[in-house]
């Protein structure tokens, strides 16, 4: 990942933490923004936050992509 990707990933991670913090109590008391979620569906922000965190961790650990669209010696692409 280049520097821009890492900055975006860090910002997404912060957003995900906010979703997790808001989603945990939302599971019990509901959630209200510009929309209202009932108590059971109030956990959706936490699930979205977890998905963001998971994808950031996977992308951060992934090796850098090669500069060529196809790897040498691979005919199946």
FILUMZA-353113 format. One record per residue: residue in three letters; x, y, z of N, C-alpha, C in turn. Coordinates in nm, 4 decimals. Example, Ala and Ser with C-alpha at 12.3 -4.5 7.8 and 13.67 -1.06 7.14 Angstrom:
BEGIN
    r      n.xx      n.yy      n.zz     ca.xx     ca.yy     ca.zz      c.xx      c.yy      c.zz
  ALA    1.3190   -0.5690    0.7800    1.2300   -0.4500    0.7800    1.3200   -0.3300    0.7800
  SER    1.2850   -0.2250    0.7080    1.3670   -0.1060    0.7140    1.2900    0.0030    0.7870
% end
This chain:
BEGIN
    r      n.xx      n.yy      n.zz     ca.xx     ca.yy     ca.zz      c.xx      c.yy      c.zz
  UNK    0.0848   -0.1173    0.0000    0.0000    0.0000    0.0000    0.0893    0.1235    0.0000
  UNK    0.0509    0.2209   -0.0812    0.1279    0.3443   -0.0812    0.0795    0.4350    0.0324
  UNK    0.1403    0.5531    0.0452    0.1095    0.6425    0.1569   -0.0357    0.6885    0.1541
  UNK   -0.0872    0.7223    0.0368   -0.2260    0.7660    0.0262   -0.3211    0.6556    0.0712
  UNK   -0.2943    0.5333    0.0299   -0.3784    0.4203    0.0709   -0.3768    0.4036    0.2223
  UNK   -0.2592    0.4191    0.2814   -0.2486    0.4039    0.4265   -0.3214    0.5150    0.5012
  UNK   -0.3164    0.6377    0.4487   -0.3896    0.7480    0.5117   -0.5402    0.7213    0.5032
  UNK   -0.5875    0.6791    0.3875   -0.7299    0.6478    0.3716   -0.7710    0.5323    0.4625
  UNK   -0.6855    0.4319    0.4732   -0.7152    0.3183    0.5597   -0.7214    0.3622    0.7057
  UNK   -0.6327    0.4504    0.7471   -0.6341    0.4985    0.8854   -0.7613    0.5777    0.9137
  UNK   -0.8040    0.6611    0.8184   -0.9286    0.7357    0.8367   -1.0488    0.6418    0.8413
  UNK   -1.0476    0.5397    0.7575   -1.1562    0.4416    0.7585   -1.1583    0.3661    0.8906
  UNK   -1.0413    0.3386    0.9459   -1.0324    0.2690    1.0735   -1.0966    0.3527    1.1845
  UNK   -1.0689    0.4822    1.1848   -1.1292    0.5717    1.2845   -1.2811    0.5737    1.2690
  UNK   -1.3283    0.5827    1.1456   -1.4722    0.5794    1.1203   -1.5328    0.4481    1.1690
  UNK   -1.4618    0.3396    1.1474   -1.5112    0.2086    1.1903   -1.5214    0.2009    1.3418
  UNK   -1.4251    0.2582    1.4122   -1.4307    0.2586    1.5589   -1.5551    0.3340    1.6054
  UNK   -1.5848    0.4468    1.5409   -1.7061    0.5216    1.5761   -1.8314    0.4383    1.5521
  UNK   -1.8362    0.3680    1.4390   -1.9501    0.2812    1.4122   -1.9632    0.1734    1.5197
  UNK   -1.8515    0.1150    1.5604   -1.8567    0.0120    1.6642   -1.9066    0.0688    1.7962
  UNK   -1.8567    0.1856    1.8327   -1.8986    0.2472    1.9594   -2.0481    0.2784    1.9572
  UNK   -2.0977    0.3279    1.8454   -2.2398    0.3598    1.8363   -2.3269    0.2362    1.8179
  UNK   -2.2724    0.1327    1.7594   -2.3527    0.0146    1.7286   -2.3759   -0.0779    1.8459
  UNK   -2.2842   -0.0814    1.9407   -2.3016   -0.1720    2.0547   -2.4233   -0.1322    2.1385
  UNK   -2.4342   -0.0071    2.1832   -2.5573    0.0272    2.2563   -2.6800    0.0281    2.1644
  UNK   -2.6578    0.0489    2.0356   -2.7696    0.0482    1.9415   -2.8393   -0.0861    1.9341
  UNK   -2.7680   -0.1910    1.9673   -2.8291   -0.3242    1.9670   -2.9355   -0.3360    2.0754
  UNK   -2.9235   -0.2561    2.1800   -3.0151   -0.2671    2.2932   -3.1178   -0.1542    2.2998
  UNK   -3.0800   -0.0344    2.2585   -3.1714    0.0793    2.2710   -3.2131    0.1377    2.1365
  UNK   -3.1617    0.0844    2.0286   -3.1950    0.1365    1.8962   -3.0950    0.2417    1.8523
  UNK   -3.1215    0.3001    1.7387   -3.0291    0.3960    1.6797   -3.1099    0.5027    1.6072
  UNK   -3.0658    0.6275    1.6190   -3.1363    0.7351    1.5496   -3.0341    0.8318    1.4905
  UNK   -3.0405    0.8525    1.3612   -2.9582    0.9517    1.2923   -3.0583    1.0304    1.2071
  UNK   -3.0460    1.0246    1.0773   -3.1507    1.0772    0.9911   -3.2551    0.9699    0.9662
  UNK   -3.2366    0.8594    1.0295   -3.3283    0.7466    1.0225   -3.3302    0.6840    1.1613
  UNK   -3.4279    0.6022    1.1873   -3.4388    0.5360    1.3177   -3.4365    0.3858    1.2963
  UNK   -3.3538    0.3184    1.3745   -3.3490    0.1729    1.3702   -3.4063    0.1188    1.5007
  UNK   -3.4855    0.0122    1.4937   -3.5364   -0.0488    1.6168   -3.4224   -0.1170    1.6923
  UNK   -3.4456   -0.1533    1.8184   -3.3377   -0.2090    1.9012   -3.2579   -0.3232    1.8389
  UNK   -3.3192   -0.4179    1.7775   -3.2441   -0.5313    1.7216   -3.1576   -0.4867    1.6035
  UNK   -3.2106   -0.4029    1.5158   -3.1357   -0.3575    1.3988   -3.0370   -0.2460    1.4317
  UNK   -3.0399   -0.1961    1.5548   -2.9466   -0.0920    1.5955   -2.8025   -0.1378    1.5964
  UNK   -2.7809   -0.2681    1.5868   -2.6451   -0.3227    1.5841   -2.5816   -0.3094    1.4453
  UNK   -2.6565   -0.2707    1.3442   -2.6025   -0.2591    1.2088   -2.4801   -0.1681    1.1988
  UNK   -2.4757   -0.0522    1.2667   -2.3530    0.0280    1.2601   -2.2298   -0.0470    1.3111
  UNK   -2.2467   -0.1293    1.4134   -2.1341   -0.2070    1.4641   -2.0873   -0.3087    1.3607
  UNK   -2.1801   -0.3708    1.2908   -2.1421   -0.4672    1.1875   -2.0709   -0.3978    1.0713
  UNK   -2.1175   -0.2791    1.0350   -2.0501   -0.2023    0.9297   -1.9100   -0.1650    0.9750
  UNK   -1.8984   -0.1203    1.0995   -1.7670   -0.0856    1.1539   -1.6722   -0.2040    1.1541
  UNK   -1.7218   -0.3208    1.1942   -1.6369   -0.4395    1.1950   -1.5922   -0.4751    1.0528
  UNK   -1.6812   -0.4618    0.9560   -1.6445   -0.4896    0.8171   -1.5358   -0.3959    0.7671
  UNK   -1.5435   -0.2688    0.8054   -1.4406   -0.1733    0.7652   -1.3079   -0.2089    0.8303
  UNK   -1.3107   -0.2376    0.9603   -1.1869   -0.2731    1.0305   -1.1236   -0.3974    0.9694
  UNK   -1.2051   -0.4961    0.9413   -1.1530   -0.6216    0.8840   -1.0889   -0.5974    0.7475
  UNK   -1.1539   -0.5197    0.6630   -1.0981   -0.4960    0.5292   -0.9709   -0.4112    0.5361
  UNK   -0.9644   -0.3170    0.6309   -0.8426   -0.2371    0.6474   -0.7275   -0.3260    0.6925
  UNK   -0.7530   -0.4161    0.7877   -0.6463   -0.5054    0.8361   -0.5963   -0.5978    0.7256
  UNK   -0.6871   -0.6513    0.6456   -0.6468   -0.7414    0.5365   -0.5658   -0.6652    0.4326
  UNK   -0.6118   -0.5457    0.3957   -0.5400   -0.4674    0.2945   -0.4036   -0.4223    0.3452
  UNK   -0.3942   -0.3890    0.4730   -0.2678   -0.3405    0.5288   -0.1619   -0.4506    0.5270
  UNK   -0.2050   -0.5743    0.5490   -0.1109   -0.6861    0.5544   -0.0800   -0.7451    0.4166
  UNK   -0.1577   -0.7097    0.3146   -0.1405   -0.7668    0.1810   -0.0091   -0.7175    0.1197
  UNK    0.0588   -0.8040    0.0454    0.1810   -0.7601   -0.0225    0.1475   -0.6614   -0.1335
  UNK    0.2427   -0.5801   -0.1699    0.2213   -0.4811   -0.2760    0.1924   -0.5521   -0.4078
  UNK    0.1023   -0.4949   -0.4853    0.0684   -0.5519   -0.6162    0.1822   -0.5260   -0.7135
  UNK    0.1995   -0.6152   -0.8091    0.3061   -0.5962   -0.9075    0.2663   -0.4863   -1.0057
  UNK    0.3654   -0.4245   -1.0676    0.3402   -0.3147   -1.1605    0.2875   -0.3644   -1.2944
  UNK    0.3118   -0.4911   -1.3273    0.2649   -0.5458   -1.4542    0.1297   -0.6127   -1.4334
  UNK    0.0399   -0.6020   -1.5305   -0.0924   -0.6615   -1.5131   -0.0902   -0.8138   -1.5112
  UNK    0.0063   -0.8758   -1.5758    0.0162   -1.0214   -1.5727    0.1556   -1.0603   -1.5269
  UNK    0.1613   -1.1633   -1.4493    0.2906   -1.2123   -1.4019    0.3580   -1.2919   -1.5119
  UNK    0.4913   -1.2860   -1.5201    0.5608   -1.3633   -1.6234    0.5388   -1.5128   -1.6039
  UNK    0.5182   -1.5794   -1.7148    0.5010   -1.7256   -1.7092    0.3596   -1.7703   -1.6811
  UNK    0.2657   -1.6788   -1.6690    0.1272   -1.7167   -1.6428    0.0449   -1.6950   -1.7687
  UNK   -0.0045   -1.8026   -1.8251   -0.0856   -1.7938   -1.9461   -0.2341   -1.7969   -1.9178
  UNK   -0.2729   -1.8227   -1.7937   -0.4126   -1.8405   -1.7621   -0.4831   -1.7081   -1.7284
  UNK   -0.4162   -1.5948   -1.7339   -0.4804   -1.4681   -1.6989   -0.5451   -1.4068   -1.8165
% end
